[in-house]
């Protein structure tokens, strides 16, 4: 991933978490716009709630993706220093997220069952529950896709196109979406000519190439499929002059085909003073009334100048 600011990890961020250790997480409510608290919309999204999360637990932070584990707010997040964060989001009577409970760490293991202890091999950037409940985890630096039956399991390698191994070290697979029926869509951060990002589609067990049409320096950082096969793609931009910004794009199911160039519809785009940081994780809850609750997490890189945000939006399709 592109780091939002260059910084050496603080000593606390270098400690490796013990297995299944409970964690206390504090949550500070966050307005969408601190300069205009009455603002509740960005583009097609309505802001439901936001939290600034923190913990004194050594190793906490650096979460590059998350995936809901069920309908009760349970989720699994992955750290780019090689551990899982499991927990349960809590909600008030109006359905607004209020915090994270029952949280604990579980160190990731390699294919020999050994705990991963170095950044080079533990740089997990995307996680998504597959149709069988297992976890698909994408790593960069040593580019690969592994399947974990559970957070304590020894992973199995998932076959990916050979070109994945040739991605730039720090610009690998950032987004893995599980499509209806178990097909996969993967997008890389690496950008080629004409703002095109490499992507791959696995359909019927066979991989094919496609591309993601980036624009204005936004890069894909996570993706999630809706039940109808449409895909929401979270994007991030960082420049030293313009700072940080986020964008949410929509790709229609009919456009996701081998060889396609995916040119998304923008649902929302925002930057400071609105609530934003290094937005890297997304998942959704589709509501009975047809609306979609969209949850986003930011990766703070364990940098004191950044924040670990959890944002909840509602999209009325």
Short mmCIF file of the C-alpha atoms (twelve columns), coordinates in Angstrom:
data_MODEL
# 
_entry.id   MODEL 
# 
loop_
_atom_site.group_PDB 
_atom_site.id 
_atom_site.type_symbol 
_atom_site.label_atom_id 
_atom_site.label_alt_id 
_atom_site.label_comp_id 
_atom_site.label_asym_id 
_atom_site.label_seq_id 
_atom_site.Cartn_x 
_atom_site.Cartn_y 
_atom_site.Cartn_z 
_atom_site.pdbx_PDB_model_num 
ATOM 1   C CA . UNK A 1   0.000   0.000   0.000   1 
ATOM 2   C CA . UNK A 2   1.091   3.631   -0.374  1 
ATOM 3   C CA . UNK A 3   1.842   4.971   3.073   1 
ATOM 4   C CA . UNK A 4   -0.011  8.173   3.880   1 
ATOM 5   C CA . UNK A 5   2.976   9.652   5.689   1 
ATOM 6   C CA . UNK A 6   6.506   8.354   5.953   1 
ATOM 7   C CA . UNK A 7   7.179   7.314   9.529   1 
ATOM 8   C CA . UNK A 8   8.999   4.678   11.486  1 
ATOM 9   C CA . UNK A 9   6.655   2.382   13.384  1 
ATOM 10  C CA . UNK A 10  6.494   3.181   17.059  1 
ATOM 11  C CA . UNK A 11  7.854   0.563   19.411  1 
ATOM 12  C CA . UNK A 12  4.376   -0.487  20.475  1 
ATOM 13  C CA . UNK A 13  3.510   -1.348  16.907  1 
ATOM 14  C CA . UNK A 14  6.410   -3.771  16.649  1 
ATOM 15  C CA . UNK A 15  5.201   -6.078  19.414  1 
ATOM 16  C CA . UNK A 16  3.518   -9.257  18.238  1 
ATOM 17  C CA . UNK A 17  0.153   -10.041 19.823  1 
ATOM 18  C CA . UNK A 18  -0.435  -13.198 21.789  1 
ATOM 19  C CA . UNK A 19  -3.082  -15.572 20.538  1 
ATOM 20  C CA . UNK A 20  -6.716  -14.846 21.368  1 
ATOM 21  C CA . UNK A 21  -5.908  -12.071 23.816  1 
ATOM 22  C CA . UNK A 22  -8.910  -9.866  24.732  1 
ATOM 23  C CA . UNK A 23  -8.567  -6.216  23.756  1 
ATOM 24  C CA . UNK A 24  -10.318 -3.142  25.103  1 
ATOM 25  C CA . UNK A 25  -11.163 -0.697  22.305  1 
ATOM 26  C CA . UNK A 26  -12.336 2.844   22.980  1 
ATOM 27  C CA . UNK A 27  -14.650 4.568   20.512  1 
ATOM 28  C CA . UNK A 28  -15.057 8.325   20.189  1 
ATOM 29  C CA . UNK A 29  -18.075 9.496   18.129  1 
ATOM 30  C CA . UNK A 30  -17.094 11.364  15.004  1 
ATOM 31  C CA . UNK A 31  -19.205 13.868  13.047  1 
ATOM 32  C CA . UNK A 32  -19.049 13.743  9.282   1 
ATOM 33  C CA . UNK A 33  -17.983 17.377  9.158   1 
ATOM 34  C CA . UNK A 34  -16.690 18.944  12.397  1 
ATOM 35  C CA . UNK A 35  -16.905 22.358  10.754  1 
ATOM 36  C CA . UNK A 36  -20.566 21.812  9.852   1 
ATOM 37  C CA . UNK A 37  -22.150 19.184  12.153  1 
ATOM 38  C CA . UNK A 38  -25.449 19.493  10.278  1 
ATOM 39  C CA . UNK A 39  -23.971 17.918  7.139   1 
ATOM 40  C CA . UNK A 40  -25.159 14.305  6.746   1 
ATOM 41  C CA . UNK A 41  -24.667 13.498  3.053   1 
ATOM 42  C CA . UNK A 42  -21.828 12.978  0.587   1 
ATOM 43  C CA . UNK A 43  -22.901 12.339  -2.968  1 
ATOM 44  C CA . UNK A 44  -25.380 9.442   -2.877  1 
ATOM 45  C CA . UNK A 45  -24.416 8.391   0.666   1 
ATOM 46  C CA . UNK A 46  -26.036 9.383   3.958   1 
ATOM 47  C CA . UNK A 47  -23.805 9.438   6.989   1 
ATOM 48  C CA . UNK A 48  -25.133 7.218   9.771   1 
ATOM 49  C CA . UNK A 49  -22.308 7.216   12.319  1 
ATOM 50  C CA . UNK A 50  -18.551 7.364   12.691  1 
ATOM 51  C CA . UNK A 51  -16.038 6.365   15.347  1 
ATOM 52  C CA . UNK A 52  -12.409 7.152   16.081  1 
ATOM 53  C CA . UNK A 53  -11.085 3.881   17.525  1 
ATOM 54  C CA . UNK A 54  -8.097  3.368   19.805  1 
ATOM 55  C CA . UNK A 55  -6.585  0.840   22.159  1 
ATOM 56  C CA . UNK A 56  -3.627  0.778   24.512  1 
ATOM 57  C CA . UNK A 57  -2.898  -2.825  23.502  1 
ATOM 58  C CA . UNK A 58  0.519   -3.181  21.929  1 
ATOM 59  C CA . UNK A 59  0.284   -4.040  18.227  1 
ATOM 60  C CA . UNK A 60  -3.198  -2.605  17.759  1 
ATOM 61  C CA . UNK A 61  -3.799  -0.876  14.423  1 
ATOM 62  C CA . UNK A 62  -2.732  -1.123  10.817  1 
ATOM 63  C CA . UNK A 63  -5.968  -2.779  9.631   1 
ATOM 64  C CA . UNK A 64  -6.101  -2.988  5.844   1 
ATOM 65  C CA . UNK A 65  -9.393  -4.825  5.380   1 
ATOM 66  C CA . UNK A 66  -12.263 -6.504  7.195   1 
ATOM 67  C CA . UNK A 67  -15.152 -8.850  6.505   1 
ATOM 68  C CA . UNK A 68  -18.378 -9.426  8.396   1 
ATOM 69  C CA . UNK A 69  -18.671 -12.934 9.807   1 
ATOM 70  C CA . UNK A 70  -22.438 -12.990 10.261  1 
ATOM 71  C CA . UNK A 71  -25.544 -10.913 10.780  1 
ATOM 72  C CA . UNK A 72  -24.808 -9.857  14.353  1 
ATOM 73  C CA . UNK A 73  -21.983 -7.413  13.634  1 
ATOM 74  C CA . UNK A 74  -19.176 -9.939  14.069  1 
ATOM 75  C CA . UNK A 75  -16.196 -9.311  11.812  1 
ATOM 76  C CA . UNK A 76  -12.617 -10.278 11.120  1 
ATOM 77  C CA . UNK A 77  -10.022 -7.643  10.199  1 
ATOM 78  C CA . UNK A 78  -6.473  -8.178  8.998   1 
ATOM 79  C CA . UNK A 79  -3.408  -6.211  10.008  1 
ATOM 80  C CA . UNK A 80  -0.589  -5.513  7.585   1 
ATOM 81  C CA . UNK A 81  1.760   -6.793  10.280  1 
ATOM 82  C CA . UNK A 82  0.285   -10.272 10.201  1 
ATOM 83  C CA . UNK A 83  -2.556  -10.761 12.658  1 
ATOM 84  C CA . UNK A 84  -6.317  -11.072 12.702  1 
ATOM 85  C CA . UNK A 85  -8.556  -8.805  14.785  1 
ATOM 86  C CA . UNK A 86  -11.870 -10.457 15.579  1 
ATOM 87  C CA . UNK A 87  -14.677 -8.550  17.234  1 
ATOM 88  C CA . UNK A 88  -18.320 -7.540  17.235  1 
ATOM 89  C CA . UNK A 89  -19.638 -4.126  16.292  1 
ATOM 90  C CA . UNK A 90  -22.254 -2.785  18.700  1 
ATOM 91  C CA . UNK A 91  -25.241 -0.682  17.649  1 
ATOM 92  C CA . UNK A 92  -27.821 1.564   19.275  1 
ATOM 93  C CA . UNK A 93  -31.599 1.237   18.876  1 
ATOM 94  C CA . UNK A 94  -31.464 3.241   15.617  1 
ATOM 95  C CA . UNK A 95  -28.891 0.899   14.089  1 
ATOM 96  C CA . UNK A 96  -25.944 3.277   14.424  1 
ATOM 97  C CA . UNK A 97  -22.572 1.715   15.197  1 
ATOM 98  C CA . UNK A 98  -21.395 2.622   18.714  1 
ATOM 99  C CA . UNK A 99  -18.253 0.577   19.323  1 
ATOM 100 C CA . UNK A 100 -16.433 -2.737  19.140  1 
ATOM 101 C CA . UNK A 101 -16.834 -5.452  21.777  1 
ATOM 102 C CA . UNK A 102 -15.423 -8.941  22.317  1 
ATOM 103 C CA . UNK A 103 -12.253 -8.084  20.430  1 
ATOM 104 C CA . UNK A 104 -9.132  -10.215 20.377  1 
ATOM 105 C CA . UNK A 105 -5.969  -10.819 18.355  1 
ATOM 106 C CA . UNK A 106 -4.930  -14.000 16.615  1 
ATOM 107 C CA . UNK A 107 -1.524  -14.119 14.896  1 
ATOM 108 C CA . UNK A 108 -1.525  -15.328 11.306  1 
ATOM 109 C CA . UNK A 109 0.238   -18.558 10.481  1 
ATOM 110 C CA . UNK A 110 2.127   -19.572 7.394   1 
ATOM 111 C CA . UNK A 111 1.603   -22.782 5.451   1 
ATOM 112 C CA . UNK A 112 3.868   -24.675 7.842   1 
ATOM 113 C CA . UNK A 113 1.831   -23.566 10.832  1 
ATOM 114 C CA . UNK A 114 4.437   -21.086 12.061  1 
ATOM 115 C CA . UNK A 115 3.395   -17.674 13.385  1 
ATOM 116 C CA . UNK A 116 4.280   -14.952 10.881  1 
ATOM 117 C CA . UNK A 117 6.600   -12.502 12.597  1 
ATOM 118 C CA . UNK A 118 7.981   -10.223 9.872   1 
ATOM 119 C CA . UNK A 119 6.467   -7.400  7.844   1 
ATOM 120 C CA . UNK A 120 7.689   -8.783  4.527   1 
ATOM 121 C CA . UNK A 121 5.607   -11.943 4.839   1 
ATOM 122 C CA . UNK A 122 2.780   -10.589 6.976   1 
ATOM 123 C CA . UNK A 123 1.694   -7.617  4.868   1 
ATOM 124 C CA . UNK A 124 -1.973  -8.628  4.528   1 
ATOM 125 C CA . UNK A 125 -3.980  -6.134  2.470   1 
ATOM 126 C CA . UNK A 126 -7.395  -7.705  1.802   1 
ATOM 127 C CA . UNK A 127 -9.719  -10.210 3.474   1 
ATOM 128 C CA . UNK A 128 -13.093 -11.559 2.453   1 
ATOM 129 C CA . UNK A 129 -15.240 -14.461 3.610   1 
ATOM 130 C CA . UNK A 130 -15.723 -16.984 0.834   1 
ATOM 131 C CA . UNK A 131 -19.043 -18.742 0.242   1 
ATOM 132 C CA . UNK A 132 -17.980 -21.636 2.509   1 
ATOM 133 C CA . UNK A 133 -17.157 -19.309 5.421   1 
ATOM 134 C CA . UNK A 134 -13.390 -19.527 5.016   1 
ATOM 135 C CA . UNK A 135 -11.238 -16.400 4.840   1 
ATOM 136 C CA . UNK A 136 -9.443  -15.354 1.668   1 
ATOM 137 C CA . UNK A 137 -6.437  -13.183 2.574   1 
ATOM 138 C CA . UNK A 138 -4.352  -11.333 -0.023  1 
ATOM 139 C CA . UNK A 139 -0.769  -10.326 0.782   1 
ATOM 140 C CA . UNK A 140 1.633   -7.977  -0.949  1 
ATOM 141 C CA . UNK A 141 5.453   -7.845  -1.008  1 
ATOM 142 C CA . UNK A 142 5.382   -11.644 -1.307  1 
ATOM 143 C CA . UNK A 143 2.239   -11.519 -3.454  1 
ATOM 144 C CA . UNK A 144 -0.148  -14.390 -2.796  1 
ATOM 145 C CA . UNK A 145 -3.709  -15.364 -1.892  1 
ATOM 146 C CA . UNK A 146 -4.222  -17.750 1.030   1 
ATOM 147 C CA . UNK A 147 -7.323  -19.411 2.388   1 
ATOM 148 C CA . UNK A 148 -7.779  -19.740 6.166   1 
ATOM 149 C CA . UNK A 149 -10.525 -22.098 7.371   1 
ATOM 150 C CA . UNK A 150 -10.532 -20.007 10.565  1 
ATOM 151 C CA . UNK A 151 -8.304  -17.398 12.197  1 
ATOM 152 C CA . UNK A 152 -6.387  -20.172 13.997  1 
ATOM 153 C CA . UNK A 153 -5.955  -22.403 10.939  1 
ATOM 154 C CA . UNK A 154 -2.941  -23.219 8.813   1 
ATOM 155 C CA . UNK A 155 -3.649  -21.607 5.414   1 
ATOM 156 C CA . UNK A 156 -3.839  -23.199 2.009   1 
ATOM 157 C CA . UNK A 157 -2.563  -21.458 -1.111  1 
ATOM 158 C CA . UNK A 158 -5.134  -20.341 -3.684  1 
ATOM 159 C CA . UNK A 159 -3.961  -20.481 -7.278  1 
ATOM 160 C CA . UNK A 160 -3.686  -17.016 -8.825  1 
ATOM 161 C CA . UNK A 161 -2.427  -15.791 -12.214 1 
ATOM 162 C CA . UNK A 162 1.357   -15.778 -12.613 1 
ATOM 163 C CA . UNK A 163 1.298   -12.021 -13.242 1 
ATOM 164 C CA . UNK A 164 0.315   -11.419 -9.597  1 
ATOM 165 C CA . UNK A 165 3.844   -12.387 -8.497  1 
ATOM 166 C CA . UNK A 166 5.261   -9.676  -10.787 1 
ATOM 167 C CA . UNK A 167 3.383   -6.779  -9.177  1 
ATOM 168 C CA . UNK A 168 5.508   -4.041  -7.565  1 
ATOM 169 C CA . UNK A 169 6.499   -4.973  -4.016  1 
ATOM 170 C CA . UNK A 170 4.338   -2.428  -2.231  1 
ATOM 171 C CA . UNK A 171 1.509   -2.137  -4.796  1 
ATOM 172 C CA . UNK A 172 -0.038  -5.580  -4.829  1 
ATOM 173 C CA . UNK A 173 -3.519  -7.028  -4.416  1 
ATOM 174 C CA . UNK A 174 -5.617  -4.550  -2.447  1 
ATOM 175 C CA . UNK A 175 -9.146  -5.721  -3.237  1 
ATOM 176 C CA . UNK A 176 -10.683 -9.192  -3.333  1 
ATOM 177 C CA . UNK A 177 -14.446 -9.414  -3.899  1 
ATOM 178 C CA . UNK A 178 -16.348 -12.694 -3.720  1 
ATOM 179 C CA . UNK A 179 -19.037 -12.548 -6.393  1 
ATOM 180 C CA . UNK A 180 -22.341 -14.433 -6.252  1 
ATOM 181 C CA . UNK A 181 -21.722 -18.117 -6.842  1 
ATOM 182 C CA . UNK A 182 -18.120 -17.924 -5.626  1 
ATOM 183 C CA . UNK A 183 -16.410 -16.186 -8.545  1 
ATOM 184 C CA . UNK A 184 -13.616 -13.775 -7.573  1 
ATOM 185 C CA . UNK A 185 -12.641 -10.257 -8.613  1 
ATOM 186 C CA . UNK A 186 -9.160  -9.020  -7.653  1 
ATOM 187 C CA . UNK A 187 -7.744  -5.524  -8.171  1 
ATOM 188 C CA . UNK A 188 -4.154  -4.357  -7.701  1 
ATOM 189 C CA . UNK A 189 -2.905  -1.009  -6.504  1 
ATOM 190 C CA . UNK A 190 -0.191  -0.926  -9.181  1 
ATOM 191 C CA . UNK A 191 -1.061  1.530   -11.913 1 
ATOM 192 C CA . UNK A 192 -0.034  1.299   -15.550 1 
ATOM 193 C CA . UNK A 193 -0.526  3.500   -18.608 1 
ATOM 194 C CA . UNK A 194 -3.678  5.619   -18.912 1 
ATOM 195 C CA . UNK A 195 -4.481  5.195   -15.190 1 
ATOM 196 C CA . UNK A 196 -5.255  1.499   -15.689 1 
ATOM 197 C CA . UNK A 197 -4.860  -0.904  -12.781 1 
ATOM 198 C CA . UNK A 198 -4.378  -4.628  -13.251 1 
ATOM 199 C CA . UNK A 199 -7.277  -6.877  -12.319 1 
ATOM 200 C CA . UNK A 200 -8.333  -10.476 -12.619 1 
ATOM 201 C CA . UNK A 201 -11.633 -12.313 -12.747 1 
ATOM 202 C CA . UNK A 202 -12.020 -15.959 -11.757 1 
ATOM 203 C CA . UNK A 203 -15.129 -17.402 -13.318 1 
ATOM 204 C CA . UNK A 204 -15.908 -21.099 -13.493 1 
ATOM 205 C CA . UNK A 205 -12.529 -21.860 -11.948 1 
ATOM 206 C CA . UNK A 206 -10.568 -20.058 -14.701 1 
ATOM 207 C CA . UNK A 207 -8.719  -16.752 -14.395 1 
ATOM 208 C CA . UNK A 208 -8.914  -13.993 -16.984 1 
ATOM 209 C CA . UNK A 209 -7.466  -10.498 -17.147 1 
ATOM 210 C CA . UNK A 210 -9.404  -7.258  -16.840 1 
ATOM 211 C CA . UNK A 211 -8.523  -3.686  -15.899 1 
ATOM 212 C CA . UNK A 212 -9.695  -1.003  -13.518 1 
ATOM 213 C CA . UNK A 213 -9.981  2.532   -14.899 1 
ATOM 214 C CA . UNK A 214 -8.538  4.834   -12.269 1 
ATOM 215 C CA . UNK A 215 -8.745  8.606   -12.394 1 
ATOM 216 C CA . UNK A 216 -7.396  11.651  -10.595 1 
ATOM 217 C CA . UNK A 217 -4.792  9.578   -8.693  1 
ATOM 218 C CA . UNK A 218 -7.374  7.422   -6.899  1 
ATOM 219 C CA . UNK A 219 -6.323  3.796   -6.412  1 
ATOM 220 C CA . UNK A 220 -8.530  0.835   -5.397  1 
ATOM 221 C CA . UNK A 221 -8.068  -0.297  -1.801  1 
ATOM 222 C CA . UNK A 222 -10.961 -2.743  -1.209  1 
ATOM 223 C CA . UNK A 223 -14.066 -4.148  -2.884  1 
ATOM 224 C CA . UNK A 224 -17.239 -5.980  -1.902  1 
ATOM 225 C CA . UNK A 225 -20.008 -7.542  -3.967  1 
ATOM 226 C CA . UNK A 226 -23.724 -7.045  -3.459  1 
ATOM 227 C CA . UNK A 227 -26.167 -9.921  -3.743  1 
ATOM 228 C CA . UNK A 228 -27.095 -8.840  -7.278  1 
ATOM 229 C CA . UNK A 229 -23.440 -9.029  -8.409  1 
ATOM 230 C CA . UNK A 230 -22.732 -5.288  -8.476  1 
ATOM 231 C CA . UNK A 231 -19.454 -4.378  -6.766  1 
ATOM 232 C CA . UNK A 232 -18.610 -1.419  -4.544  1 
ATOM 233 C CA . UNK A 233 -14.965 -0.366  -4.752  1 
ATOM 234 C CA . UNK A 234 -13.327 1.808   -2.104  1 
ATOM 235 C CA . UNK A 235 -10.566 4.070   -3.383  1 
ATOM 236 C CA . UNK A 236 -7.957  6.320   -1.830  1 
ATOM 237 C CA . UNK A 237 -5.880  9.227   -3.025  1 
ATOM 238 C CA . UNK A 238 -2.881  10.754  -1.314  1 
ATOM 239 C CA . UNK A 239 -0.662  13.537  -2.584  1 
ATOM 240 C CA . UNK A 240 1.717   15.706  -0.601  1 
ATOM 241 C CA . UNK A 241 0.003   18.819  -1.948  1 
ATOM 242 C CA . UNK A 242 -3.648  17.728  -1.852  1 
ATOM 243 C CA . UNK A 243 -3.528  15.406  1.147   1 
ATOM 244 C CA . UNK A 244 -5.887  12.474  1.662   1 
ATOM 245 C CA . UNK A 245 -9.202  11.765  -0.034  1 
ATOM 246 C CA . UNK A 246 -11.587 8.829   -0.470  1 
ATOM 247 C CA . UNK A 247 -13.991 7.755   -3.187  1 
ATOM 248 C CA . UNK A 248 -16.617 5.034   -3.451  1 
ATOM 249 C CA . UNK A 249 -17.312 3.597   -6.894  1 
ATOM 250 C CA . UNK A 250 -19.962 1.238   -8.242  1 
ATOM 251 C CA . UNK A 251 -19.376 -1.365  -10.948 1 
ATOM 252 C CA . UNK A 252 -22.445 -3.051  -12.409 1 
ATOM 253 C CA . UNK A 253 -22.496 -6.837  -12.598 1 
ATOM 254 C CA . UNK A 254 -23.153 -6.733  -16.339 1 
ATOM 255 C CA . UNK A 255 -19.829 -4.944  -16.889 1 
ATOM 256 C CA . UNK A 256 -17.660 -7.488  -15.049 1 
ATOM 257 C CA . UNK A 257 -16.467 -9.665  -17.915 1 
ATOM 258 C CA . UNK A 258 -13.126 -11.115 -19.063 1 
ATOM 259 C CA . UNK A 259 -11.059 -8.458  -20.808 1 
ATOM 260 C CA . UNK A 260 -13.271 -5.592  -19.651 1 
ATOM 261 C CA . UNK A 261 -12.052 -2.216  -18.461 1 
ATOM 262 C CA . UNK A 262 -14.107 -1.416  -15.381 1 
ATOM 263 C CA . UNK A 263 -15.066 2.262   -15.381 1 
ATOM 264 C CA . UNK A 264 -17.009 2.851   -12.162 1 
ATOM 265 C CA . UNK A 265 -19.810 5.220   -11.341 1 
ATOM 266 C CA . UNK A 266 -18.793 7.481   -8.463  1 
ATOM 267 C CA . UNK A 267 -21.261 7.368   -5.588  1 
ATOM 268 C CA . UNK A 268 -19.313 9.697   -3.298  1 
ATOM 269 C CA . UNK A 269 -15.975 11.453  -2.968  1 
ATOM 270 C CA . UNK A 270 -14.707 13.304  0.077   1 
ATOM 271 C CA . UNK A 271 -11.684 14.859  1.750   1 
ATOM 272 C CA . UNK A 272 -10.962 16.960  4.885   1 
ATOM 273 C CA . UNK A 273 -12.566 18.545  6.776   1 
ATOM 274 C CA . UNK A 274 -14.925 15.574  6.283   1 
ATOM 275 C CA . UNK A 275 -14.166 12.386  8.227   1 
ATOM 276 C CA . UNK A 276 -11.486 10.593  6.223   1 
ATOM 277 C CA . UNK A 277 -8.117  8.944   6.641   1 
ATOM 278 C CA . UNK A 278 -6.309  6.159   4.812   1 
ATOM 279 C CA . UNK A 279 -9.528  4.326   3.890   1 
ATOM 280 C CA . UNK A 280 -8.687  0.698   3.101   1 
ATOM 281 C CA . UNK A 281 -11.485 -1.624  4.279   1 
ATOM 282 C CA . UNK A 282 -15.134 -1.967  3.277   1 
ATOM 283 C CA . UNK A 283 -18.043 -4.321  3.886   1 
ATOM 284 C CA . UNK A 284 -21.806 -4.020  3.656   1 
ATOM 285 C CA . UNK A 285 -25.109 -5.069  5.189   1 
ATOM 286 C CA . UNK A 286 -28.044 -5.188  2.767   1 
ATOM 287 C CA . UNK A 287 -31.202 -4.109  4.551   1 
ATOM 288 C CA . UNK A 288 -34.731 -5.528  4.060   1 
ATOM 289 C CA . UNK A 289 -35.939 -2.174  2.697   1 
ATOM 290 C CA . UNK A 290 -33.392 -2.312  -0.131  1 
ATOM 291 C CA . UNK A 291 -30.958 0.174   1.397   1 
ATOM 292 C CA . UNK A 292 -27.333 -0.812  1.912   1 
ATOM 293 C CA . UNK A 293 -25.374 0.011   5.053   1 
ATOM 294 C CA . UNK A 294 -21.758 0.556   4.035   1 
ATOM 295 C CA . UNK A 295 -19.004 0.283   6.635   1 
ATOM 296 C CA . UNK A 296 -15.476 1.552   6.003   1 
ATOM 297 C CA . UNK A 297 -12.274 1.267   8.046   1 
ATOM 298 C CA . UNK A 298 -9.064  3.262   7.754   1 
ATOM 299 C CA . UNK A 299 -5.554  1.875   8.126   1 
ATOM 300 C CA . UNK A 300 -3.666  4.110   10.552  1 
ATOM 301 C CA . UNK A 301 -0.319  2.417   9.820   1 
ATOM 302 C CA . UNK A 302 0.256   2.619   13.595  1 
ATOM 303 C CA . UNK A 303 1.225   6.206   12.947  1 
ATOM 304 C CA . UNK A 304 0.294   8.758   15.641  1 
ATOM 305 C CA . UNK A 305 -0.509  11.288  12.908  1 
ATOM 306 C CA . UNK A 306 -3.241  9.045   11.497  1 
ATOM 307 C CA . UNK A 307 -6.504  7.645   12.850  1 
ATOM 308 C CA . UNK A 308 -8.286  4.291   12.884  1 
ATOM 309 C CA . UNK A 309 -11.760 5.313   11.716  1 
ATOM 310 C CA . UNK A 310 -14.912 3.231   11.384  1 
ATOM 311 C CA . UNK A 311 -17.505 4.996   9.220   1 
ATOM 312 C CA . UNK A 312 -21.071 3.894   8.550   1 
ATOM 313 C CA . UNK A 313 -23.029 5.201   5.554   1 
ATOM 314 C CA . UNK A 314 -26.400 4.290   4.085   1 
ATOM 315 C CA . UNK A 315 -26.992 4.060   0.349   1 
ATOM 316 C CA . UNK A 316 -30.549 3.991   -0.945  1 
ATOM 317 C CA . UNK A 317 -30.267 2.298   -4.331  1 
# 
